[in-house]
């Protein structure tokens, strides 16, 4: 399937799915959301630079979103830990 779809569009779709796992009340699953983007990034060489950069940026934003929704104070240390 990945040969028939633009890789940047694939990264956008994966990001949308990951973020939807945070918003839907029955799920709110940050672990599953992260794993979607992490699994996509495991195939970085097939993604290309634009799609990989997009997925990395969205993974970082996802980590910060999960941290912010957890109620923890957004300090430099906690933010860096969430982005690892």
ChimeraX attribute file (.defattr): number of C-alpha atoms within 10 A of each C-alpha:
attribute: neighborCount
match mode: 1-to-1
recipient: residues
	/A:1	5
	/A:2	10
	/A:3	7
	/A:4	6
	/A:5	9
	/A:6	12
	/A:7	18
	/A:8	18
	/A:9	12
	/A:10	17
	/A:11	24
	/A:12	16
	/A:13	12
	/A:14	19
	/A:15	23
	/A:16	13
	/A:17	14
	/A:18	23
	/A:19	25
	/A:20	15
	/A:21	18
	/A:22	20
	/A:23	12
	/A:24	10
	/A:25	9
	/A:26	8
	/A:27	12
	/A:28	15
	/A:29	17
	/A:30	18
	/A:31	13
	/A:32	15
	/A:33	24
	/A:34	20
	/A:35	13
	/A:36	18
	/A:37	22
	/A:38	15
	/A:39	11
	/A:40	19
	/A:41	19
	/A:42	11
	/A:43	11
	/A:44	15
	/A:45	9
	/A:46	14
	/A:47	20
	/A:48	12
	/A:49	13
	/A:50	12
	/A:51	21
	/A:52	22
	/A:53	16
	/A:54	15
	/A:55	25
	/A:56	19
	/A:57	13
	/A:58	21
	/A:59	24
	/A:60	17
	/A:61	15
	/A:62	22
	/A:63	21
	/A:64	19
	/A:65	15
	/A:66	20
	/A:67	19
	/A:68	13
	/A:69	10
	/A:70	9
	/A:71	8
	/A:72	11
	/A:73	11
	/A:74	12
	/A:75	9
	/A:76	9
	/A:77	8
	/A:78	13
	/A:79	17
	/A:80	13
	/A:81	12
	/A:82	16
	/A:83	14
	/A:84	8
